Amino acid sequence: MKIYMKQNKVLLLFTILTSIIASLGYVFMAVLLQKLLDIAVEKNMQQFIPMVLFSIFYFVMLGIFLYLQSLLSKRITCKIIKQIRTDVFKGIVSQSMGDFGKRNTADYLSIITNDVKMIEDNFLLPLFEVVQYAVIFTASFLLMIYFDIIVTICVIVAIAIMFLIPSFLGNSLEKRQQKYSSKLADFTVSLKDILSGFEIIKSYSMKRYVVQRFNKENEETISSKYSVDRLLALNEGVSSFLALMVQIVVLFLSAYFIITGRITVGTLLGMVQVSSNLANPLMMIFTNVPKIKSIQPIVEKLQSISQYSLSHSQKEHISSFDFWVCTKDLGFSYDKQKEVLNKINCTIEKGKKYVVVGKSGCGKSTLIKLLAGYYSDYAGTIRYDNRELDLLDRNDVAQLSSIIHQNIYMFDETIHDNICLHEDYPKEMIDNVVIESGLAEFISELPEGLLYQVGENGANLSGGQKQRIAVARALITQPDLIFADEPTGALDSKSTDDLLNVFNKINQSGQTIIMVTHSTKAASHAGRVLFIKDGRIFHQIYKGNKTNDEMYQSISDTLTLLATGGVGHE
């Protein structure tokens, strides 16, 4: 958190300064009350009127500084929370696909919302309160010495007792706070899982089950929170009791000293006021310090995420590749147990067109994601020309390539925004990709045209329409490499032919295409077909001088061999 304090050091300085002035003004109000009461008891009207006028001025100025202190503390809190959220979000989107997938999406939502809110409630606001109350306590203690040294000694003894008891609760509270944060994240994940399956819930009458599941998760989360609140209540209760004891000690001693003639009635009022300024700040300090300590695990988690981009920034830059992308003994597994790919050796030459074929789950999609730089924890090597992919800047790699995903996501925005992804492209370029992707007829029928709202995840679109938008999204960046994961899966026969012709055209212009498909027809247009079985390259077919029909037959024969357990070769 130190870095955020440094970034806002000017505002922080003004906040602390106004807090000190307001706190001192609040404390020394006791002296003002003492003088005022003593003047009243003496019936000194000559001094009374000026003292009343000064008191009014004093209270007005005190009110202004209390307002400024509150305003500035809230302002700096808002700024720091904004910066934390921004840095955490930047850290999240800077992650590789492999690192991102280590957490559930709902967990990230919980971190950005719940965890950051806990930083505000249990760290920043308590921290500023501790500073304020520390000033009040120190000034009040010095003022108490000024009033009477014997009363001060008695107060010191009572305060020592106040220090001992609540301090034992800090470690236990930290553990419970950490457990609650984890449980809250689990609850968010579970809730997202339930709501994401709403269609299934309605289709299969699962209301009773999901309500029971929700109630169970909700009960466990509330129970965890109550465990934290229960300990906080104990801490606050003990602190409040001890604070009251301090005031009682001061009151009894001061009353005795009035009887013996040691102090005046005004001094009694001042000492009672000051004792309150001693006890209450201590109570708040004892309440807030355990909160601040308990939040440390969450602070560390947020820092690890927000600093991700810094720890992974020392990478070699790349603007293009000139010859090939190749793999050597490439292996990969998602869970470090079952290997998805094993000893993949292949060379993707620039300007050529490739198709990867195989059964579902054989590793086809994983292969192109690895080539596109999605994951870093692979075995073997992936090289762009003579440069290892894992050592290259992933943003640069992303600029070199576009991927048409199998599961297409549409942002709840316009068609234009889903194609351009908020980048500025010339209208002519946009119009060209609309035509090339087969979107022109669909868009011409819409009154809003490209400004048509697609709805949440493309709810207002058919599968084929989403597919065409995804193709347009990939084409508009004019990448050197296009990775296509089942791009014809949601298209009819005519649309498939149109898209394959688009791929042929852009391939002829020099772009490299690597496509995953189940379609023998789509594969027949490739210059080279790689067959994957059980994570290995089973066979390869080169088109050479073959026609599309001859290629189609060769692919069909190989697929039959693959399905019947025949022996292939790389």
C-alpha positions in Angstrom: 0.0 0.0 0.0 3.0 2.3 0.4 3.2 2.9 -3.4 -0.4 4.4 -3.3 0.5 6.6 -0.4 3.5 7.9 -2.3 1.5 8.5 -5.4 -0.9 10.7 -3.4 1.6 12.2 -1.0 0.4 15.9 -1.5 -3.2 15.0 -0.8 -2.1 12.7 2.0 -0.1 15.6 3.6 -3.0 18.0 3.5 -5.3 15.3 4.9 -2.9 14.6 7.8 -2.4 18.3 8.4 -6.1 19.1 8.6 -6.6 16.0 10.8 -4.0 17.3 13.2 -5.4 20.8 13.4 -9.0 19.4 13.8 -7.9 16.9 16.5 -5.9 19.5 18.5 -8.9 21.9 18.3 -11.2 19.2 19.5 -8.9 18.4 22.5 -8.2 22.0 23.6 -11.9 22.6 23.7 -11.6 21.3 27.2 -9.4 24.3 28.2 -12.0 26.6 26.7 -14.8 24.9 28.8 -12.7 25.1 31.9 -12.1 28.8 31.6 -15.7 29.5 30.7 -17.1 27.6 33.7 -14.6 29.2 36.1 -15.7 32.6 34.8 -19.3 31.7 35.2 -18.8 30.4 38.8 -17.0 33.7 39.7 -19.8 35.7 38.0 -17.2 37.7 36.1 -19.4 39.4 33.4 -16.5 41.5 32.1 -14.6 38.4 31.0 -17.7 36.3 30.2 -18.9 38.2 27.0 -15.4 38.1 25.3 -15.0 34.5 26.2 -18.5 33.6 24.7 -17.6 35.5 21.4 -14.2 33.7 21.2 -15.9 30.4 21.9 -18.3 30.9 19.0 -15.4 31.8 16.7 -13.5 28.7 18.0 -16.4 26.3 17.4 -17.0 27.7 13.8 -13.3 27.2 12.9 -13.3 23.8 14.5 -16.3 22.7 12.5 -14.7 23.9 9.3 -11.5 21.9 9.9 -13.5 18.8 11.0 -15.4 19.0 7.7 -12.1 19.4 5.7 -10.6 16.5 7.5 -13.5 14.3 6.7 -13.7 15.5 3.1 -10.0 15.0 2.4 -9.8 11.6 4.0 -12.8 10.4 1.9 -11.2 11.9 -1.2 -7.9 10.2 -0.8 -9.6 6.9 0.0 -11.6 7.1 -3.2 -8.5 7.9 -5.2 -6.5 5.0 -3.7 -9.4 2.5 -4.2 -9.7 3.7 -7.8 -6.0 3.1 -8.4 -6.1 -0.3 -6.7 -9.0 -1.5 -8.8 -7.3 -0.2 -12.0 -4.0 -1.8 -11.1 -5.7 -5.1 -10.2 -7.7 -5.1 -13.4 -4.6 -4.3 -15.5 -2.8 -7.2 -13.7 -5.7 -9.5 -14.5 -5.8 -8.7 -18.3 -2.0 -8.8 -18.5 -2.0 -12.5 -17.5 -1.4 -15.3 -19.9 -4.3 -17.6 -20.6 -2.6 -20.2 -18.4 -2.2 -17.9 -15.4 -5.7 -16.5 -15.9 -7.3 -19.9 -15.9 -5.8 -20.7 -12.5 -8.7 -18.8 -11.0 -12.4 -18.9 -11.7 -13.9 -15.8 -13.4 -16.2 -15.3 -10.4 -13.1 -15.2 -8.2 -11.7 -12.3 -10.1 -15.1 -10.5 -9.8 -14.9 -11.1 -6.0 -11.3 -9.7 -5.9 -12.2 -6.5 -7.7 -15.4 -5.9 -5.7 -15.4 -7.6 -2.3 -11.7 -7.7 -1.6 -11.1 -4.1 -2.7 -14.1 -3.0 -0.6 -12.6 -4.8 2.4 -9.4 -2.8 1.8 -11.4 0.4 2.1 -13.4 -0.7 5.1 -10.8 -2.6 7.1 -7.5 -0.8 6.1 -7.8 2.7 4.7 -10.6 4.2 6.7 -9.3 2.6 10.0 -5.8 3.8 9.2 -6.8 7.4 8.9 -8.9 7.0 12.1 -5.9 5.6 14.0 -3.8 8.6 12.9 -6.5 11.0 14.0 -7.1 9.3 17.3 -3.4 9.0 18.1 -3.1 12.9 17.8 -6.2 13.3 20.1 -4.8 10.8 22.7 -1.3 12.4 22.7 -2.6 16.0 23.1 -5.2 14.9 25.7 -2.5 13.1 27.7 -0.3 16.2 27.8 -3.3 18.3 28.7 -4.2 15.9 31.6 -0.7 16.4 33.0 -1.3 20.1 32.9 -4.5 19.7 34.8 -3.3 17.3 37.6 -0.3 14.9 37.8 -1.9 12.5 40.3 -5.0 12.0 38.2 -2.7 11.5 35.2 -0.8 8.7 37.0 -4.1 6.9 37.8 -5.2 7.2 34.2 -1.9 5.7 33.0 -2.6 2.6 35.2 -6.1 2.2 33.7 -4.7 2.7 30.2 -2.1 0.0 30.7 -4.9 -2.4 31.5 -6.7 -1.3 28.3 -3.6 -2.2 26.3 -3.3 -5.7 27.5 -6.7 -7.3 27.0 -7.7 -6.4 23.4 -4.2 -7.1 22.0 -4.8 -10.8 22.4 -7.5 -10.8 19.8 -5.5 -9.6 16.8 -4.1 -12.9 15.5 -7.4 -14.7 15.9 -9.2 -11.9 14.0 -6.7 -12.0 11.2 -7.2 -15.7 10.7 -11.0 -15.4 10.7 -10.9 -12.4 8.3 -8.8 -14.5 5.9 -11.2 -17.4 6.1 -14.2 -15.1 5.5 -12.5 -13.6 2.4 -12.0 -17.0 1.0 -15.6 -18.1 1.8 -16.9 -14.9 0.2 -15.0 -15.7 -3.0 -16.3 -19.3 -3.0 -19.9 -17.9 -2.6 -19.4 -15.6 -5.6 -18.1 -18.5 -7.7 -21.0 -20.7 -6.8 -23.6 -17.9 -7.5 -22.1 -17.3 -10.9 -22.2 -21.0 -11.7 -25.9 -21.2 -10.7 -26.9 -18.1 -12.7 -24.9 -19.1 -15.7 -26.9 -22.3 -15.9 -30.3 -20.5 -15.7 -31.5 -22.1 -19.0 -30.8 -25.6 -17.7 -32.4 -24.7 -14.3 -35.6 -23.7 -16.1 -35.6 -26.6 -18.6 -35.1 -29.3 -15.9 -37.1 -27.8 -13.1 -34.0 -27.4 -10.8 -35.4 -24.5 -8.8 -35.6 -26.6 -5.6 -32.0 -27.8 -5.9 -30.5 -24.4 -6.7 -32.4 -22.7 -3.9 -31.1 -25.3 -1.4 -27.6 -25.0 -2.8 -27.8 -21.2 -2.5 -29.2 -21.3 1.0 -26.4 -23.6 2.1 -23.6 -21.4 0.6 -25.3 -18.2 1.9 -25.6 -19.7 5.4 -21.9 -20.7 5.4 -20.8 -17.3 4.2 -22.9 -15.5 6.8 -21.6 -17.9 9.5 -18.0 -17.0 8.5 -18.8 -13.3 8.6 -20.5 -13.6 12.0 -17.4 -15.3 13.3 -15.4 -12.2 12.4 -18.1 -9.8 13.7 -18.4 -11.8 17.0 -14.7 -11.3 17.7 -14.9 -7.6 16.7 -17.9 -7.2 19.0 -15.9 -8.7 21.9 -13.0 -6.4 21.1 -15.3 -3.3 21.0 -17.1 -4.3 24.1 -14.0 -4.8 26.2 -12.5 -1.5 24.9 -15.7 0.4 25.6 -15.9 -1.0 29.2 -12.3 -0.1 29.9 -12.8 3.4 28.4 -15.7 3.9 30.8 -13.6 2.8 33.7 -11.0 5.5 32.8 -13.7 8.2 32.9 -15.1 6.9 36.2 -11.6 7.0 37.8 -11.1 10.6 36.6 -14.6 11.6 37.8 -14.2 10.2 41.3 -10.7 11.6 41.8 -11.7 15.0 40.5 -14.7 15.2 42.7 -12.5 14.3 45.7 -10.0 17.0 44.8 -12.8 19.6 44.6 -13.9 18.7 48.1 -10.4 19.1 49.3 -9.9 22.3 47.4 -7.1 21.0 45.2 -8.9 21.9 41.9 -11.8 24.2 40.7 -15.2 23.1 39.2 -14.0 24.3 35.8 -10.9 22.1 36.1 -13.2 19.2 36.9 -15.2 19.7 33.7 -12.0 20.0 31.7 -10.5 16.8 33.2 -13.7 14.9 32.5 -13.7 16.1 28.9 -10.0 15.3 28.5 -10.5 11.8 30.1 -13.1 11.2 27.4 -10.6 12.2 24.8 -8.2 9.7 26.3 -10.6 6.8 26.6 -12.6 7.0 23.3 -9.5 7.4 21.0 -7.9 4.4 22.7 -11.1 2.4 22.2 -11.2 3.3 18.5 -7.4 2.5 18.1 -7.9 -0.9 19.8 -10.9 -1.5 17.5 -9.1 -0.5 14.3 -5.6 -1.9 14.7 -6.8 -5.6 14.6 -8.8 -4.7 11.5 -5.7 -3.3 9.8 -3.6 -6.3 10.7 -6.3 -8.8 9.6 -6.4 -7.4 6.1 -2.7 -8.1 5.3 -3.3 -11.4 3.4 -5.8 -9.6 1.1 -3.3 -6.8 0.5 -0.7 -9.3 -0.5 -3.1 -11.1 -2.9 -4.1 -7.8 -4.6 -0.4 -6.8 -4.9 0.6 -10.1 -6.5 -2.1 -9.6 -9.1 -1.6 -5.9 -9.7 2.2 -6.4 -10.1 1.8 -9.3 -12.6 2.5 -7.1 -15.6 5.7 -5.7 -14.0 7.0 -9.2 -13.2 6.4 -10.4 -16.7 7.5 -7.3 -18.7 11.1 -8.1 -19.5 10.3 -9.8 -22.9 11.9 -9.5 -26.3 9.9 -7.4 -28.8 8.8 -8.8 -32.2 7.1 -7.0 -35.1 6.9 -9.8 -37.7 8.1 -13.2 -38.5 9.8 -13.8 -41.9 10.0 -17.5 -42.5 8.3 -20.0 -40.2 6.8 -20.9 -36.8 8.0 -24.3 -35.7 7.6 -26.6 -32.7 10.1 -29.2 -31.4 9.0 -31.9 -28.9 6.1 -29.7 -27.9 4.1 -31.1 -24.9 1.4 -29.6 -22.8 -1.1 -30.5 -20.0 -3.7 -28.4 -18.3 -3.6 -30.1 -14.9 0.0 -31.4 -14.9 -1.3 -34.9 -14.9 -3.0 -35.9 -18.2 -0.9 -34.8 -21.2 -2.9 -33.1 -24.0 -0.1 -32.8 -26.5 3.1 -35.0 -26.6 6.2 -34.4 -28.8 4.6 -32.3 -31.5 7.1 -31.5 -34.2 5.9 -29.3 -37.1 6.9 -26.3 -39.1 4.4 -23.6 -40.2 5.8 -21.8 -43.2 4.9 -18.2 -43.8 2.2 -17.6 -46.4 0.9 -21.2 -46.4 -2.4 -22.7 -45.4 -2.7 -25.5 -42.8 -5.5 -27.5 -41.4 -5.4 -29.5 -38.1 -7.8 -32.5 -38.0 -8.7 -35.0 -35.3 -11.3 -36.3 -32.9 -12.7 -34.0 -30.2 -10.4 -33.7 -27.2 -7.3 -34.8 -29.2 -5.5 -31.4 -28.6 -6.3 -29.6 -31.9 -7.5 -26.4 -30.3 -4.8 -26.5 -27.7 -2.1 -26.6 -30.4 -3.2 -23.4 -32.1 -3.6 -21.7 -28.7 -0.1 -22.6 -27.9 1.1 -21.3 -31.2 -0.8 -18.1 -30.6 1.0 -17.6 -27.2 -1.9 -18.4 -24.9 0.1 -20.6 -22.5 3.7 -20.4 -21.3 4.1 -23.6 -19.2 4.7 -26.0 -22.2 7.4 -28.5 -22.7 9.7 -28.4 -25.7 10.0 -25.3 -27.8 7.9 -23.0 -30.0 10.0 -20.7 -32.2 9.0 -17.7 -34.3 11.9 -17.8 -36.8 14.9 -18.2 -34.4 13.2 -16.7 -31.4 11.6 -18.7 -28.6 8.0 -17.8 -28.1 8.2 -17.9 -24.3 10.8 -15.1 -24.4 8.7 -12.8 -26.7 6.4 -10.0 -25.6 2.9 -11.6 -25.7 1.3 -8.3 -26.8 3.6 -8.2 -29.8 2.6 -11.8 -30.6 -1.0 -10.9 -30.3 -0.5 -8.1 -32.9 1.0 -10.6 -35.3 -2.0 -13.0 -35.1 -5.7 -13.2 -34.9 -7.7 -16.1 -33.7 -11.3 -17.1 -34.6 -12.5 -18.9 -31.5 -14.7 -21.9 -31.4 -16.8 -20.4 -28.6 -17.4 -16.9 -29.8 -17.9 -14.2 -27.3 -19.8 -11.1 -28.2 -19.6 -7.9 -26.1 -23.0 -6.3 -25.3 -22.3 -3.5 -27.8 -22.8 -2.8 -31.5 -21.7 -4.9 -34.4 -19.2 -2.2 -35.3 -17.6 -2.3 -31.8 -17.5 -6.1 -31.8 -15.6 -6.0 -35.1 -13.3 -3.2 -34.4 -12.9 -3.8 -30.6 -12.8 0.0 -30.1 -9.9 0.5 -32.5 -10.1 3.2 -35.2 -10.2 1.7 -38.7 -10.9 3.4 -42.0 -14.5 3.0 -43.2 -13.3 1.4 -46.4 -11.4 -1.3 -44.4 -14.5 -2.0 -42.3 -16.7 -2.2 -45.4 -14.3 -4.7 -47.0 -14.2 -7.1 -44.0 -18.0 -6.9 -43.8 -18.2 -8.1 -47.4 -15.4 -10.6 -47.1 -17.0 -12.2 -43.9 -20.4 -12.5 -45.5 -22.0 -9.9 -43.2 -23.1 -7.4 -45.9 -26.5 -8.9 -46.6 -27.4 -9.3 -42.9 -26.3 -5.7 -42.0 -28.1 -4.2 -45.0 -31.4 -5.5 -43.6 -30.8 -3.8 -40.3 -32.1 -0.2 -39.9 -29.2 0.5 -37.5 -26.7 -1.2 -39.8 -23.3 -1.6 -38.0 -24.7 0.2 -35.0 -27.1 -2.7 -34.2 -26.8 -3.8 -30.6 -26.0 -7.5 -30.4 -27.2 -8.0 -26.8 -25.5 -9.9 -24.0 -23.0 -12.3 -25.6 -24.7 -11.8 -28.9 -28.2 -12.8 -27.7 -29.8 -10.9 -30.6 -27.7 -12.9 -33.2 -27.8 -16.4 -34.7 -24.8 -18.7 -34.4 -23.9 -18.1 -38.1 -24.1 -14.3 -37.6 -21.8 -14.4 -34.6 -19.4 -16.6 -36.6 -19.2 -14.1 -39.4 -18.6 -11.2 -37.0 -15.8 -13.2 -35.4 -14.3 -13.7 -38.9 -14.6 -9.9 -39.6 -13.0 -9.2 -36.2 -10.0 -11.4 -37.1 -9.6 -10.1 -40.7 -9.7 -6.4 -39.8 -6.3 -6.4 -38.0 -4.7 -7.8 -41.2 -2.5 -10.2 -39.1 0.4 -12.2 -40.5 -1.1 -15.3 -38.8 -4.8 -16.3 -38.7 -5.7 -19.1 -36.3 -9.3 -20.4 -36.9 -10.9 -22.9 -34.5 -13.8 -24.5 -36.2 -14.7 -21.3 -38.2 -17.3 -23.1 -40.3 -19.0 -24.9 -37.5 -22.1 -22.7 -37.4 -22.4 -22.0 -41.1 -24.5 -23.5 -43.8 -23.0 -25.0 -47.0 -23.1 -21.8 -49.0 -21.7 -19.7 -46.2 -19.0 -22.3 -45.6 -18.0 -22.0 -49.3 -17.9 -18.2 -49.1 -15.7 -18.3 -46.0 -13.3 -20.8 -47.5 -13.0 -18.6 -50.6 -12.2 -15.6 -48.2 -9.5 -17.7 -46.6 -8.1 -18.6 -50.0 -8.1 -15.0 -51.0 -6.3 -13.7 -47.9 -3.9 -16.7 -48.1 -3.0 -15.7 -51.6 -2.2 -12.2 -50.4 0.5 -13.6 -48.1 -1.2 -14.3 -44.8 -0.6 -17.6 -43.0 -3.7 -19.6 -42.0 -3.9 -22.4 -39.5 -7.4 -23.9 -39.2 -8.9 -26.5 -36.9 -11.9 -28.3 -38.3 -14.0 -31.4 -38.4 -15.1 -30.6 -41.9 -13.4 -32.7 -44.6 -14.6 -30.2 -47.2 -12.9 -27.3 -45.3 -9.7 -29.3 -44.9 -9.5 -30.1 -48.6 -8.8 -26.5 -49.3 -5.6 -26.5 -47.3 -2.0 -26.9 -48.6 -1.2 -29.2 -45.7 -3.3 -31.3 -43.3 -2.1 -32.5 -39.9 -3.9 -35.3 -38.3 -3.7 -35.5 -34.5 -4.5 -38.6 -32.5 -4.0 -38.9 -28.7 -1.9 -35.7 -28.5 0.5 -36.7 -31.3 0.8 -36.0 -35.0 -0.7 -39.2 -36.6 -0.2 -38.3 -40.2 0.3 -35.4 -42.6 -1.0 -34.9 -46.2 0.5 -32.4 -48.6 -1.7 -31.0 -51.3 0.9 -30.5 -53.9 -0.8 -30.8 -57.3 -3.9 -32.5 -55.9 -7.3 -31.1 -56.8 -9.8 -30.3 -53.9 -11.7 -33.5 -54.8 -8.5 -35.6 -54.7 -7.5 -33.9 -51.4 -11.0 -34.6 -50.0 -10.6 -38.3 -50.8 -7.2 -38.6 -49.2 -8.4 -36.9 -46.1 -11.4 -39.2 -45.9 -9.2 -42.2 -46.2 -6.9 -41.0 -43.5 -9.8 -40.3 -41.2 -11.1 -43.8 -41.7 -7.7 -45.2 -40.9 -7.5 -43.0 -37.8 -11.0 -44.1 -36.6 -10.2 -47.8 -37.2 -7.0 -47.7 -35.2 -4.6 -47.8 -38.1 -0.9 -46.9 -37.9 -0.1 -43.4 -39.3 3.2 -41.6 -39.7 4.3 -38.0 -39.4 
